[in-house]
Amino acid sequence: MRETPADAEIRSHQFLLRAGYIRQNTSGVYSYLPLGKKMLRKIETIVREEMDAIGGSEVLMPSLQQAELWKETGRWYTYGPELMRLHDRHEREFALGPTHEEVITSLLRDEIKSYKKLPLTLYQIQTKFRDEKRPRFGLLRGREFIMKDAYSFHDTKDSLDATYEDMKQAYTNIFTRLGLNFRAVIADSGAIGGKDTHEFMVLSDIGEDTIAYSDSSDYAANIEMAEVRMDYPAPEAGEQPIAKVETPGVRTISEISEFLGVQPADCVKTLVFMVDDEPVIVLCRGDHDVNDIKVKNALDAKVVELATPEQVKEATGTDIGSLGPVKLPTGLKVIADHAVRSMRNAVTGANEDGYHFKNVNPEKDFSADAYEDLRFIMEGDPSPDGVGTIKFARGIEVGHIFKLGTTYSEPMDGKFLDNNGREQPYIMGCYGIGVSRILAAMAEQFHDDNGLAWAKEMAPADIHLVPVNIKDDDQRQLADDLYHLLTSYRYDCLYDDRAERAGVKFADADLIGLPVRITVGKKAAEGIVEVKFRKTGETVEWKKEELTDKLRSFFG
């Protein structure tokens, strides 16, 4: 494609379209053209090799899944609008699978009845479907995508732990072999459920996730999951008596800080969250932000959402902007971030429009039911592992591994007989890799201003063979000879025999991004060609007779 499509916002999407790797069918749905399919096959080969190396066995399960299975786990009702639902001619309900926990559990519960057949790891590479509200960034967020999903079944937690570590290493091997700059980060399990999970993030400025990482160790976590381990020494100033002050029209932390001449860190931020439909007061320091994932985990809740203004008014009798922790209605649960405990003479809302309190002190003027780590980590905070300080980076999620435990086996009655003859639910793990997403992530990392620039191990072909003038007999003959010679040496060769101008062919070669371009030009009669290396831009002239030896040296 000569022009960049208007809706292609990022370079990977632009170059994969323009270079003929993919074509959009509809929003979030793509066809993979020959070059794109070859890339997918190479990615899949590496994935299969690493899965097989740790004892995985490949299967293929249906994309069309019965609603009854999803109803057994309750996810039919809780998964949300991303689940693509449909009816057959008999009005039976089905879903197009976004994932396969229910299907694999139903398969195993009918087949594996004894601990002697465990552990067992099964995987597949298959198309998945999620009705994304806003598909964007090409292959990075689509409604139809290719995924490797694996599931392991165990009789003990120790067995699950061992497979989890094997998977973690296998994923590390996969992304290393793909040449990606990535991090394994501590993550939240989201709609999959379960505990203990890691995401594999490719570092990229266009990533939708923020990674918190140590500048001095290998610690990395999704920002939602990064723990804050800090001591907050209390100020030496003595406690002052609480005082109510008039603050007309002042509602936000920045406004109250400016109005009273204090720092945001001297203010208490008071928020109301609906936690499984019950209001809970959450307190944090004014310069911090509450992390709803930590609130959810601290309260062992299923659903946590910031309360609407109407819900705040109903629960507290106070409008947002005037809310504070002093003299709240009885019966309201209050939890606070650790930093709040050490605050002295703080500023809070007075639960009355146009007024705030000064000199508010925890446990004297208000109390919390619990103090927890409830805030987002910040750049410059100590790393949770005690080594170095935290920095932020953006990342593209390309893999995710979970310890599911019995989240699916218990509601689905997936059981085996243990060594004492007792029925036990399978202990499960699940492990996903976004195969088509990897293609986009690789394109994000392997490009320059002129197009894609693949590593030699992962390019869709090895060599781009370009005769300058296909109508010139010498050039055509040498190019034909080289094509047969190179393919006989098992090089994958893309032969541009179009009757196009040389400039067009060279621009397309840069766009497609193969590691080596061999140009057959005006020295064809002498058996001399120009060789260009895509990564470095270096060009050399080689004779036909020395070509294979020198290519062998380059490709290794």
C-alpha positions in Angstrom: 0.0 0.0 0.0 1.4 3.4 -1.0 -0.6 5.4 1.5 -1.0 4.8 5.3 -4.7 4.1 6.2 -6.2 6.9 8.2 -7.2 4.7 11.1 -3.8 3.1 11.6 -2.5 4.9 14.6 0.7 3.1 15.4 3.7 2.1 13.4 3.3 -1.7 13.7 -0.3 -1.4 12.3 0.8 0.9 9.6 3.7 -1.1 8.4 2.0 -4.5 8.6 -0.8 -3.1 6.4 1.4 -1.3 4.0 3.9 -4.1 3.6 1.2 -6.7 2.8 1.2 -8.8 6.0 -2.4 -8.2 7.0 -5.6 -6.7 5.7 -8.6 -5.5 7.7 -11.9 -7.3 7.1 -13.9 -5.3 9.6 -13.1 -3.5 12.9 -10.9 -5.7 15.0 -10.9 -8.6 12.4 -8.0 -9.3 10.0 -6.9 -11.6 7.2 -3.3 -12.7 7.3 -1.7 -12.5 3.9 1.2 -14.9 2.8 4.0 -12.9 4.6 1.9 -12.5 7.8 1.0 -16.2 7.8 4.7 -17.2 7.4 5.5 -15.0 10.5 2.7 -16.6 12.5 4.0 -20.1 11.5 7.5 -19.2 12.8 6.1 -17.9 16.1 3.9 -20.9 16.5 6.8 -23.3 15.8 8.8 -21.7 18.7 5.8 -21.8 21.0 5.2 -25.5 20.2 8.8 -26.4 20.7 8.9 -24.8 24.1 5.5 -26.2 25.2 6.6 -29.7 24.1 9.9 -29.4 25.9 8.1 -29.1 29.3 5.7 -32.0 28.6 2.8 -30.2 27.0 0.6 -32.1 24.6 -1.2 -30.3 21.8 -5.0 -30.6 21.3 -7.6 -28.6 19.5 -10.9 -27.7 21.2 -14.0 -26.1 19.6 -14.4 -22.4 19.3 -18.2 -22.8 19.6 -18.9 -23.4 23.3 -22.1 -24.4 25.1 -23.6 -21.8 27.4 -24.3 -24.6 29.9 -20.6 -24.9 30.7 -20.2 -21.2 31.3 -23.3 -21.3 33.5 -21.7 -24.0 35.7 -18.9 -21.6 36.7 -21.2 -18.5 36.7 -19.1 -16.7 34.0 -22.0 -16.7 31.6 -23.4 -14.0 33.8 -20.3 -12.2 35.0 -17.9 -12.2 32.0 -19.5 -9.1 30.5 -20.3 -7.9 27.0 -16.9 -9.1 25.6 -18.4 -12.6 25.5 -19.8 -13.1 22.0 -23.1 -15.0 22.5 -25.3 -16.6 19.8 -28.2 -19.0 19.3 -28.5 -22.0 17.0 -31.6 -22.8 15.0 -33.0 -24.6 18.0 -32.5 -21.5 20.2 -29.8 -23.2 22.2 -27.3 -20.7 23.6 -23.6 -20.7 22.7 -20.5 -18.5 23.0 -17.6 -18.0 20.7 -14.7 -18.9 23.0 -12.5 -16.1 24.4 -10.8 -18.7 26.5 -11.3 -22.4 27.3 -11.2 -23.1 31.0 -14.8 -24.5 31.0 -14.3 -26.6 27.9 -11.0 -28.2 29.1 -12.4 -28.9 32.6 -15.4 -30.6 31.1 -13.1 -32.7 28.9 -10.9 -33.8 31.7 -13.6 -34.5 34.2 -14.9 -37.2 31.9 -11.5 -38.7 31.1 -9.1 -38.4 34.1 -10.3 -40.1 37.3 -7.1 -41.0 39.1 -4.1 -39.1 40.6 -1.9 -41.6 38.7 -2.7 -39.8 35.4 -1.7 -36.4 36.9 0.0 -34.0 36.3 -1.2 -33.3 32.8 -0.6 -30.3 30.6 -2.6 -29.7 27.4 -2.3 -26.8 25.0 -3.8 -25.5 21.7 -3.2 -22.7 19.2 -6.5 -21.4 18.1 -8.6 -18.4 17.1 -10.3 -16.6 20.0 -13.1 -14.1 20.1 -13.8 -11.1 22.3 -16.2 -8.3 21.5 -13.9 -5.4 22.4 -15.8 -2.2 22.9 -13.1 -0.3 21.0 -10.8 -2.4 18.8 -7.6 -0.5 18.1 -4.0 -0.7 17.3 -4.4 -3.3 14.7 -3.5 -6.8 16.0 -2.9 -5.5 19.5 -6.6 -5.2 20.4 -8.9 -7.1 18.1 -12.2 -9.0 18.3 -10.7 -12.1 16.6 -7.2 -13.1 17.4 -4.9 -16.2 17.6 -3.8 -17.5 21.0 -1.9 -20.3 22.5 -3.7 -21.4 25.6 -2.5 -24.2 27.9 -4.1 -25.8 30.9 -2.4 -28.0 33.6 -4.1 -30.4 36.0 -2.6 -31.5 39.3 -3.2 -33.5 42.4 -1.1 -31.3 44.7 -0.2 -27.6 45.0 3.5 -28.5 44.9 2.9 -30.1 41.5 1.1 -26.9 40.2 4.0 -24.8 41.6 6.5 -26.9 39.7 4.6 -26.6 36.4 4.0 -22.9 36.9 7.8 -22.4 37.2 8.4 -24.6 34.1 5.8 -22.5 32.2 7.4 -19.2 33.4 10.8 -20.4 32.1 9.3 -21.7 28.8 7.7 -18.3 28.3 11.0 -16.6 29.0 12.6 -18.9 26.4 9.9 -18.1 23.8 10.2 -14.4 24.1 13.9 -14.5 24.2 14.1 -16.6 21.1 11.7 -14.1 19.4 14.3 -11.4 20.2 11.8 -9.3 22.2 12.7 -6.8 24.9 10.3 -8.0 27.6 9.7 -8.3 31.4 7.8 -10.9 33.4 5.7 -8.8 35.8 3.5 -9.6 38.8 -0.1 -9.2 37.6 -3.8 -9.3 38.5 -5.9 -12.4 37.4 -8.9 -10.3 36.2 -11.8 -12.3 34.8 -9.9 -15.6 34.7 -9.8 -15.9 38.5 -7.3 -17.6 40.7 -4.2 -16.5 42.5 -0.5 -16.0 41.7 -0.1 -14.7 38.2 2.5 -13.1 35.9 2.2 -11.2 32.7 4.9 -11.1 30.1 5.2 -7.5 28.8 7.0 -6.3 25.7 8.4 -2.9 26.5 7.0 -0.3 24.1 6.0 3.4 24.3 2.6 2.5 22.8 1.8 -0.2 25.4 -1.5 0.1 27.2 -0.2 -1.1 30.5 2.2 0.6 32.9 5.0 -1.5 34.4 6.6 -0.6 37.7 10.2 -2.0 37.8 13.3 -1.6 40.0 16.2 0.2 38.6 18.6 -2.1 40.4 17.0 -5.6 40.3 14.7 -7.8 38.2 11.6 -6.9 40.1 8.7 -5.9 37.9 5.0 -5.7 38.4 1.9 -4.4 36.7 1.2 -1.0 38.3 -2.1 -2.3 39.7 -0.2 -5.1 41.6 3.0 -3.4 42.7 3.1 -3.5 46.5 4.1 -0.4 48.4 6.4 -1.2 51.2 7.3 2.0 52.9 7.7 3.3 56.5 5.9 6.5 57.0 7.5 8.3 60.0 5.1 10.6 61.8 6.0 14.3 61.8 7.5 15.5 65.1 4.9 18.3 65.4 2.5 17.8 68.2 -1.2 17.3 67.6 -3.3 20.4 67.4 -7.0 20.7 68.3 -9.3 20.1 65.3 -10.7 23.3 63.8 -13.5 23.8 61.2 -12.8 26.4 58.5 -15.0 27.9 55.8 -13.8 26.9 52.3 -16.4 28.2 49.8 -16.4 26.5 46.4 -13.3 24.4 47.3 -13.7 20.7 46.4 -10.6 19.1 45.1 -7.3 18.3 46.8 -5.4 20.9 44.6 -8.0 23.6 45.4 -7.9 23.0 49.1 -4.1 22.8 49.1 -3.9 26.2 47.4 -6.7 27.7 49.5 -5.2 26.8 52.9 -1.5 27.0 51.8 -0.7 23.3 52.5 0.8 20.5 50.5 -1.4 17.7 49.0 0.4 15.3 51.3 -1.1 17.1 54.3 -4.6 16.4 53.1 -6.7 13.2 53.4 -8.5 12.0 50.3 -11.9 10.4 51.2 -13.5 8.2 48.6 -16.6 5.9 48.5 -16.4 2.6 46.7 -19.3 0.2 46.1 -17.8 -3.1 47.2 -20.1 -6.0 46.1 -22.9 -3.4 46.2 -22.1 -2.1 49.7 -20.5 1.3 50.3 -17.0 1.4 51.9 -15.0 4.5 52.8 -11.4 4.5 51.5 -8.9 7.0 52.7 -5.5 7.9 51.3 -3.1 10.7 51.4 -3.9 13.6 49.1 -0.8 13.1 46.9 -1.6 9.4 46.4 -4.2 7.6 44.2 -6.4 4.7 45.4 -5.8 1.5 43.6 -9.2 -0.3 43.2 -7.5 -3.6 42.6 -5.9 -3.4 46.0 -9.2 -2.4 47.6 -10.8 -5.5 45.9 -8.0 -7.8 47.2 -7.9 -6.3 50.7 -11.7 -6.8 51.1 -11.7 -10.2 49.2 -14.4 -8.7 47.0 -15.7 -9.7 43.6 -16.7 -6.3 42.2 -15.4 -2.9 43.3 -16.4 0.4 41.6 -16.1 4.0 42.5 -19.5 5.2 43.8 -21.6 7.6 41.8 -22.4 11.0 43.3 -25.9 9.8 44.1 -24.5 6.7 45.9 -22.1 8.9 47.9 -25.0 11.1 49.0 -27.2 8.2 49.9 -24.4 6.5 52.0 -23.0 9.5 53.7 -25.5 12.3 53.4 -22.7 14.5 52.0 -21.7 15.6 48.5 -18.5 14.6 46.8 -15.9 17.3 47.5 -17.0 17.9 51.1 -16.5 14.3 52.3 -14.2 13.5 55.2 -13.6 10.7 57.8 -14.7 12.7 60.9 -18.1 11.8 62.3 -19.3 9.6 59.4 -22.6 7.8 59.7 -22.4 4.8 62.0 -22.1 1.4 60.3 -20.0 2.5 57.4 -16.8 0.4 56.9 -13.7 2.5 56.7 -10.3 1.3 55.4 -7.2 3.5 55.0 -3.9 3.3 53.3 -0.8 2.9 55.6 0.3 6.4 54.8 -2.8 7.9 56.5 -1.9 6.3 59.9 1.2 8.6 60.3 -0.5 11.8 59.2 -0.5 14.7 61.7 -2.8 17.8 61.7 -4.2 16.9 58.4 -6.9 18.6 56.3 -10.1 16.7 55.5 -13.6 17.5 54.3 -16.0 18.4 57.1 -19.0 16.5 55.6 -20.7 19.8 55.1 -20.6 21.8 51.8 -18.2 24.8 52.0 -16.3 23.6 55.0 -13.2 21.6 55.9 -11.4 20.5 59.0 -7.9 21.4 59.9 -5.7 19.5 62.4 -7.4 16.2 61.9 -5.4 13.3 63.5 -6.0 9.6 63.0 -7.3 7.5 65.9 -8.0 10.8 67.8 -10.5 12.4 65.4 -11.5 9.4 63.4 -10.7 5.7 63.2 -10.3 3.1 60.5 -11.4 -0.5 60.6 -8.1 -1.5 58.9 -5.0 -0.1 57.5 -3.8 -1.7 54.2 -1.7 -1.1 51.2 -4.3 0.6 49.0 -2.4 3.1 46.8 -0.7 3.0 43.5 3.1 2.8 43.7 4.9 5.9 42.4 8.1 6.5 40.6 10.9 7.1 43.1 9.3 4.8 45.8 11.5 2.0 47.2 11.3 -1.2 45.2 9.1 -3.8 47.0 12.0 -6.3 46.9 14.2 -3.8 48.9 16.6 -3.3 46.0 16.7 0.0 44.2 13.9 2.4 43.4 10.8 2.2 41.2 10.7 3.5 37.6 7.8 3.2 35.1 7.7 1.9 31.6 4.9 1.1 29.1 4.3 -2.5 28.0 2.3 -4.7 25.6 1.0 -7.8 27.2 1.9 -10.9 25.1 1.6 -13.6 27.7 -0.1 -14.4 31.0 0.2 -17.4 33.4 -2.2 -18.2 36.3 -2.5 -20.5 39.2 -6.2 -21.2 39.1 -6.3 -23.6 42.0 -9.8 -25.1 42.1 -11.6 -22.0 40.7 -13.1 -24.1 37.8 -12.8 -27.7 39.0 -15.0 -27.2 42.1 -18.1 -25.6 40.5 -17.8 -28.0 37.5 -17.3 -31.1 39.6 -14.0 -31.9 38.1 -12.6 -34.5 40.5 -10.2 -37.4 40.7 -9.4 -40.1 43.3 -6.3 -39.3 45.4 -3.8 -42.0 46.7 -6.2 -42.6 49.6 -9.2 -43.2 47.4 -10.8 -39.9 48.2 -12.4 -37.6 45.7 -10.5 -34.3 45.2 -11.0 -31.4 42.8 -8.3 -30.9 40.2 -5.8 -28.2 41.1 -5.4 -26.2 37.9 -3.2 -23.7 36.1 -3.7 -21.8 32.8 -1.2 -20.2 30.5 -1.9 -17.9 27.5 0.2 -16.4 24.8 -1.2 -13.9 22.2 0.3 -15.3 19.0 -1.1 -12.7 16.6 -0.4 -10.0 19.2 3.3 -11.1 19.2 3.4 -10.3 15.5 2.3 -6.7 16.2 4.7 -6.4 19.3 7.6 -7.6 17.1 6.7 -5.1 14.5 6.7 -2.4 17.1 10.2 -3.3 18.2 11.7 -4.2 14.8 11.2 -1.2 12.5 12.7 2.1 11.4 11.4 5.1 9.4 11.4 3.1 6.2 9.5 0.0 7.3 10.0 -3.3 9.1 13.4 -4.6 9.9 13.2 -8.2 11.1 15.8 -10.1 12.9 17.2 -12.8 10.6 15.8 -15.6 12.8 12.2 -14.4 12.6 11.8 -12.8 9.2 9.2 -14.3 6.9 11.9 -15.0 4.3 15.7 -14.8 4.4 16.5 -12.9 1.2 14.8 -10.3 -1.0 16.1 -10.8 -4.6 15.6 -7.7 -6.7 16.5 -7.5 -10.4 16.6 -3.8 -11.3 15.3 -4.4 -14.9 13.5 -7.7 -15.4 13.5 -7.1 -19.2 17.3 -7.1 -19.3 18.4 -10.6 -20.4 21.6 -10.6 -18.3 19.8 -9.4 -15.2 16.9 -11.8 -15.7 19.2 -14.8 -16.3 21.4 -14.1 -13.3 18.4 -13.5 -11.0 16.8 -16.8 -12.1 20.1 -18.6 -11.5 20.5 -17.0 -8.1 16.9 -17.9 -7.1 17.4 -21.6 -7.9 20.9 -21.5 -6.2 19.6 -19.9 -3.0 16.6 -22.1 -2.7 18.8 -25.2 -3.3 20.8 -24.1 -0.2 17.5 -23.9 1.7 17.3 -20.1 1.9 13.7 -18.8 1.8 13.9 -16.3 -1.1 11.4 -13.6 -2.0 11.9 -12.9 -5.8 10.6 -9.5 -6.9 10.2 -10.1 -10.7 7.7 -7.3 -11.2 8.1 -4.8 -14.0 8.4 -1.9 -11.6 10.9 0.9 -11.3 13.9 0.2 -9.2 13.0 2.9 -6.6 9.6 1.2 -6.1 11.2 -2.2 -5.6 13.8 -0.8 -3.2 11.2 1.1 -1.1 9.0 -2.1 -1.0 12.0 -4.2 0.1 12.7 -1.7 3.0 9.0 -1.8 3.9 8.8 -5.6 4.0 12.0 -5.8 6.0 13.8 -9.0 5.1 17.4 -9.1 6.5 19.2 -9.3 3.2 18.5 -7.7 -0.2 20.4 -8.9 -3.2 20.2 -6.5 -6.1 20.9 -7.7 -9.6 21.8 -4.6 -11.7 24.2 -3.3 -14.3 27.0 -5.6 -13.3 24.9 -8.7 -14.0 26.9 -9.7 -17.0 30.1 -9.8 -14.8 28.3 -12.0 -12.2 28.4 -9.2 -9.6 25.5 -8.3 -7.3 24.9 -5.7 -4.6 24.0 -7.0 -1.2 22.3 -4.8 1.4 21.8 -5.6 5.1 18.5 -4.3 6.3 19.4 -3.7 9.9 22.6 -1.7 9.3 22.0 -0.3 5.8 25.5 -1.6 4.9 25.9 -2.4 1.2 28.7 -4.6 -0.4 29.3 -6.1 -3.8 29.8 -9.9 -4.1 30.5 -12.2 -6.9 28.0 -15.0 -7.7 30.7 -17.6 -6.8 31.2 -16.3 -3.3 27.6 -15.6 -2.5 26.6 -18.8 -0.7 29.8 -18.9 1.5 29.3 -15.3 2.7 25.6 -15.7 3.3 26.3 -18.8 5.3 28.7 -16.7 7.5 25.9 -14.0 7.9 23.1 -16.4 8.7 25.2 -18.7 10.9 
